[in-house]
Amino acid sequence: MAKINVKETEVAIINTNEKDYISITDIAKHKTDDTSAAIGNWMRNRNTIEFLGLWETIHNPNFKPIEFEGFKKEAGLNAFTMSPQKWITATNAVGFISKSGRYGGTYAQRDIAFKFASWISVEFELYLVKEFQRLKEEEQKQIGWSAKRELAKINYRIHTDAIKQHLIPQELTSQQTARVYANEADVLNVALFGITAKEWRDKNPDLKGNMRDYASINELICLSNMENLNAILIDENLPQLERLIKLNRIAIQQMSVLENVDNRKFLK
C-alpha cells in the first residue's frame, strides 16, 4: 500500500499481480463525497464502456466479450446503470478491484484510473500522473539501493566461512571472533577505500551507517568480487599483509575497468 497526495487529495495505490491499482474512490473524492455515484455515472457512459471492454480484451484472456457487447448496446440509455462490481461479475473483468476494510474502496488498474481521473478533472489527471511517476521513480531508486546492498552481501557467507575455518581457532570467545571478522573486513576496506571502518567513522561523525552505505555501484561490484577472492586467498593460507597488497592491486585494476566501461557508455 502506498499513498500519494494529489491536489490536497490523498490517493491510495496497491500492487496486485505485479500491476498497480489506484483508488478511484479516492480520486472521486476530489469532486464529491458521493464517490459511488460519481463512479457509476462515469461507467454509464458509452465511451467508458468501450474503453473498459478494449482494455480487458487486450489484457484479460478470460474476459467475456458477449456480456461486454450487451453492455455496450445499452450504454448511454436512461435506464442503463453500471458499477465496478456489476462489471466484474458479468464480464470476469480484472481491471477493477473492490476492497473492504481500512483501505476499502474501488481500485482500478492505472490506465483505467487515469481515464477516470481525466473525467473528474483534466488538471487533476495531470497532477495524478505526475505524482504517480514520482512514486515509481522513488521505488526504482529504492530497488536500486537494495540491489547495491544485496550485491555487497552476495559473497559474504563464503568470505566469513573461510575466515571461520582458517583464521578463528575453536576456543576463541565471541568477542575475539568479532574482532577477527572486523579485522578481515578492514582488509577489504583498506584495499578498496584506503581506510578502515573506524577511520571512516572518525572522519564522518555526522553520517549514518558505514562507508559501504555510501559506496558507488562500481565500488560495491568490486567489493563483492574481492570478498570472493579474499576467501580463496585465505584458503591458500596467504598471510594477511600479502593478501592486502594483492587485493589492493586487484581493486585498482577492477575499478579502472569498471570506470572505463562507464565512460564508454557515456560517450555513446
Backbone torsions as a table, in degrees:
resi	resn	phi	psi	omega
1	MET	NA	128.4	175.5
2	ALA	-132.1	159.0	178.6
3	LYS	-135.3	142.4	174.5
4	ILE	-126.3	154.4	179.4
5	ASN	-107.0	117.9	-176.6
6	VAL	-121.6	111.3	178.5
7	LYS	51.3	47.7	178.7
8	GLU	65.8	17.6	175.2
9	THR	-115.9	123.5	180.0
10	GLU	-82.8	124.6	-176.2
11	VAL	-119.8	124.5	-179.0
12	ALA	-87.9	148.2	179.3
13	ILE	-134.4	133.1	175.4
14	ILE	-123.2	158.0	177.8
15	ASN	-117.5	119.7	-179.8
16	THR	-130.3	127.7	-178.9
17	ASN	52.4	41.9	177.2
18	GLU	64.0	21.7	176.1
19	LYS	-122.4	141.5	178.0
20	ASP	-86.3	129.2	176.1
21	TYR	-118.6	129.2	-176.9
22	ILE	-107.2	139.0	-178.1
23	SER	-70.3	109.9	176.2
24	ILE	-80.8	-15.0	171.1
25	THR	-64.2	-44.5	177.2
26	ASP	-64.9	-41.0	179.1
27	ILE	-60.8	-42.5	-179.2
28	ALA	-62.3	-28.4	-179.9
29	LYS	-62.6	-21.4	177.7
30	HIS	-65.6	-23.5	-176.1
31	LYS	-107.4	-36.6	-172.7
32	THR	-157.6	159.0	173.6
33	ASP	-81.1	-22.4	178.7
34	ASP	-87.9	75.0	-173.2
35	THR	-66.3	-36.8	-180.0
36	SER	-62.1	-40.8	179.3
37	ALA	-66.4	-39.9	179.6
38	ALA	-62.6	-45.3	179.6
39	ILE	-65.8	-42.3	179.3
40	GLY	-62.5	-42.1	178.6
41	ASN	-62.7	-40.1	178.2
42	TRP	-64.0	-41.1	-176.2
43	MET	-76.8	-12.6	175.4
44	ARG	-74.8	-19.5	-175.1
45	ASN	-70.0	136.0	-178.8
46	ARG	-62.1	-41.3	179.2
47	ASN	-61.8	-37.1	177.9
48	THR	-64.5	-47.2	179.9
49	ILE	-60.4	-42.1	178.7
50	GLU	-63.3	-42.2	178.5
51	PHE	-63.0	-47.3	-179.7
52	LEU	-61.3	-41.4	179.4
53	GLY	-64.5	-41.0	179.1
54	LEU	-66.0	-42.4	179.8
55	TRP	-61.1	-45.6	-179.4
56	GLU	-65.5	-38.6	179.5
57	THR	-60.6	-38.3	-178.5
58	ILE	-75.6	-40.3	-169.6
59	HIS	-105.9	-10.0	-172.2
60	ASN	-128.9	102.9	-178.7
61	PRO	-68.0	-16.7	-178.9
62	ASN	-99.3	10.2	179.3
63	PHE	-65.3	142.8	-178.2
64	LYS	-98.6	100.5	-174.4
65	PRO	-69.7	-30.1	-178.5
66	ILE	-65.6	-44.7	177.8
67	GLU	-63.3	-38.2	178.3
68	PHE	-61.9	-43.7	-179.7
69	GLU	-60.9	-36.7	177.9
70	GLY	-64.0	-43.4	178.2
71	PHE	-65.8	-37.9	-177.6
72	LYS	-64.2	-35.6	178.9
73	LYS	-68.6	-33.4	-176.4
74	GLU	-88.4	-20.1	-174.4
75	ALA	-56.9	135.4	179.1
76	GLY	94.8	-18.5	178.1
77	LEU	-71.9	152.2	-176.5
78	ASN	-58.7	-35.9	-176.1
79	ALA	-85.2	-5.6	-175.7
80	PHE	-77.1	130.1	175.2
81	THR	-129.0	151.5	180.0
82	MET	-152.0	147.3	176.1
83	SER	-142.0	160.7	177.9
84	PRO	-56.8	-42.3	-178.2
85	GLN	-66.4	-40.1	177.4
86	LYS	-63.2	-41.8	179.1
87	TRP	-64.6	-43.7	-179.9
88	ILE	-63.4	-48.0	-176.2
89	THR	-64.2	-43.7	-175.1
90	ALA	-76.3	-36.6	-171.7
91	THR	-109.9	-2.5	-175.8
92	ASN	62.4	36.8	-176.3
93	ALA	-70.2	150.6	177.3
94	VAL	-119.0	0.9	-177.4
95	GLY	-76.5	-16.9	178.6
96	PHE	-119.4	150.5	172.5
97	ILE	-134.9	129.5	175.4
98	SER	-103.0	126.7	-178.9
99	LYS	-122.9	147.1	175.6
100	SER	-112.9	175.5	178.1
101	GLY	93.7	-158.8	-174.0
102	ARG	-57.4	-43.4	-179.5
103	TYR	-107.0	37.6	-177.5
104	GLY	-70.2	166.2	-179.2
105	GLY	136.3	-172.2	179.2
106	THR	-102.6	126.7	178.0
107	TYR	-112.0	143.1	178.9
108	ALA	-127.3	145.2	175.0
109	GLN	-53.5	147.8	-166.6
110	ARG	-56.5	-35.7	177.7
111	ASP	-60.2	-43.3	-179.1
112	ILE	-70.7	-40.8	179.6
113	ALA	-61.8	-40.8	178.5
114	PHE	-64.3	-36.8	178.3
115	LYS	-64.2	-43.7	178.2
116	PHE	-64.6	-40.6	-179.8
117	ALA	-61.7	-37.2	179.1
118	SER	-66.9	-28.8	176.7
119	TRP	-73.0	-37.0	177.0
120	ILE	-66.7	-48.7	-178.1
121	SER	-171.9	125.9	178.6
122	VAL	-61.1	-40.2	178.7
123	GLU	-62.8	-44.0	179.5
124	PHE	-61.9	-40.4	178.5
125	GLU	-59.0	-45.4	-178.8
126	LEU	-61.1	-43.2	179.0
127	TYR	-69.5	-35.5	177.6
128	LEU	-62.1	-47.7	179.7
129	VAL	-61.4	-42.4	-179.6
130	LYS	-62.0	-46.7	-179.3
131	GLU	-68.8	-36.0	177.6
132	PHE	-64.5	-43.6	178.2
133	GLN	-63.5	-39.1	177.5
134	ARG	-62.0	-42.0	177.7
135	LEU	-60.6	-44.5	-179.2
136	LYS	-64.6	-37.7	178.0
137	GLU	-64.4	-41.4	178.3
138	GLU	-64.7	-39.6	178.5
139	GLU	-64.0	-40.1	178.4
140	GLN	-64.6	-38.5	177.0
141	LYS	-62.4	-41.3	180.0
142	GLN	-65.9	-40.1	177.4
143	ILE	-63.2	-42.8	178.9
144	GLY	-62.9	-40.5	178.4
145	TRP	-64.3	-44.2	178.8
146	SER	-62.5	-38.8	179.3
147	ALA	-63.9	-40.0	178.1
148	LYS	-62.0	-44.6	-179.0
149	ARG	-66.7	-41.4	179.9
150	GLU	-65.9	-35.0	179.8
151	LEU	-60.4	-39.3	179.9
152	ALA	-68.6	-19.6	-177.3
153	LYS	-96.4	-7.7	-172.2
154	ILE	-52.9	-46.9	-176.2
155	ASN	-102.5	13.4	-175.5
156	TYR	-61.2	-44.9	-177.5
157	ARG	-64.2	-41.4	178.1
158	ILE	-59.9	-44.4	-176.9
159	HIS	-64.6	-49.9	-176.9
160	THR	-69.0	-33.0	177.1
161	ASP	-64.0	-40.1	178.8
162	ALA	-65.6	-39.3	177.9
163	ILE	-63.0	-46.2	-177.9
164	LYS	-61.6	-40.2	-175.3
165	GLN	-74.0	-37.5	-170.2
166	HIS	-108.8	-23.4	-172.6
167	LEU	-115.2	-12.3	-175.8
168	ILE	-114.4	108.8	175.8
169	PRO	-62.4	157.0	-174.8
170	GLN	-64.3	-30.4	-172.3
171	GLU	-87.7	1.8	-179.1
172	LEU	-65.1	144.7	174.3
173	THR	-74.7	167.4	179.1
174	SER	-63.2	-34.3	178.0
175	GLN	-66.6	-41.5	178.1
176	GLN	-65.4	-40.1	178.1
177	THR	-60.8	-44.1	179.6
178	ALA	-59.9	-37.8	179.2
179	ARG	-65.6	-39.0	179.2
180	VAL	-64.9	-44.2	178.8
181	TYR	-62.0	-44.3	179.9
182	ALA	-62.3	-39.5	179.6
183	ASN	-63.1	-43.4	179.6
184	GLU	-69.3	-34.7	176.1
185	ALA	-62.2	-37.6	179.8
186	ASP	-71.8	-22.5	172.3
187	VAL	-58.6	-45.0	178.7
188	LEU	-70.0	-40.8	180.0
189	ASN	-60.2	-46.7	-179.0
190	VAL	-68.0	-40.3	-179.5
191	ALA	-62.5	-37.6	-176.1
192	LEU	-96.3	-47.3	-173.2
193	PHE	-98.5	-15.4	178.3
194	GLY	86.0	-2.4	179.5
195	ILE	-141.8	161.5	176.5
196	THR	-83.7	169.7	179.4
197	ALA	-62.5	-40.0	179.2
198	LYS	-65.7	-41.8	178.8
199	GLU	-61.7	-38.8	178.2
200	TRP	-65.2	-43.8	179.5
201	ARG	-62.6	-39.7	179.3
202	ASP	-64.2	-33.8	-179.6
203	LYS	-81.5	-21.1	-176.2
204	ASN	-129.6	62.8	-175.6
205	PRO	-65.7	-21.1	-177.1
206	ASP	-90.5	-8.4	-178.3
207	LEU	-91.6	142.3	177.9
208	LYS	-89.1	154.7	177.3
209	GLY	84.6	-149.1	179.7
210	ASN	-135.6	179.0	-173.5
211	MET	-61.3	-28.5	-179.6
212	ARG	-70.2	-25.9	176.8
213	ASP	-67.2	-21.4	-177.1
214	TYR	-109.5	11.7	-179.4
215	ALA	-77.1	153.8	175.5
216	SER	-77.6	166.4	178.4
217	ILE	-62.2	-36.4	177.7
218	ASN	-65.1	-40.5	178.8
219	GLU	-65.2	-38.0	179.2
220	LEU	-70.7	-34.6	174.1
221	ILE	-61.9	-47.0	179.5
222	CYS	-62.5	-42.7	-179.7
223	LEU	-61.7	-41.7	178.5
224	SER	-60.9	-43.4	177.8
225	ASN	-64.2	-41.0	-177.7
226	MET	-67.3	-33.7	176.4
227	GLU	-60.3	-42.4	179.1
228	ASN	-65.8	-45.4	-178.9
229	LEU	-64.6	-40.1	-179.8
230	ASN	-63.7	-37.5	177.4
231	ALA	-61.2	-40.6	178.3
232	ILE	-65.2	-43.2	-179.7
233	LEU	-65.5	-35.2	176.2
234	ILE	-65.8	-42.2	177.4
235	ASP	-58.2	-32.8	-179.1
236	GLU	-85.1	6.3	177.9
237	ASN	59.9	31.5	177.8
238	LEU	-75.1	131.4	179.5
239	PRO	-57.2	152.4	-174.5
240	GLN	-58.9	-43.2	-178.8
241	LEU	-61.7	-41.8	178.3
242	GLU	-65.3	-37.7	178.0
243	ARG	-65.6	-40.2	179.5
244	LEU	-59.4	-46.9	-179.7
245	ILE	-63.6	-44.7	-179.1
246	LYS	-64.8	-43.1	-179.6
247	LEU	-67.0	-35.2	177.6
248	ASN	-63.9	-42.2	178.0
249	ARG	-64.0	-41.2	178.7
250	ILE	-64.4	-41.4	179.3
251	ALA	-60.4	-44.6	179.0
252	ILE	-60.7	-45.0	-178.1
253	GLN	-66.1	-44.4	-177.6
254	GLN	-69.3	-40.9	178.6
255	MET	-64.1	-35.8	177.7
256	SER	-63.6	-42.2	179.0
257	VAL	-64.6	-46.1	-178.6
258	LEU	-64.1	-40.3	178.7
259	GLU	-66.2	-37.6	178.1
260	ASN	-65.6	-37.5	176.8
261	VAL	-62.8	-44.5	178.9
262	ASP	-62.1	-40.4	-179.1
263	ASN	-66.0	-37.6	178.4
264	ARG	-66.6	-39.0	176.7
265	LYS	-63.0	-38.7	-177.7
266	PHE	-67.9	-34.6	-176.5
267	LEU	-78.4	-18.4	-178.8
268	LYS	-72.3	NA	NA
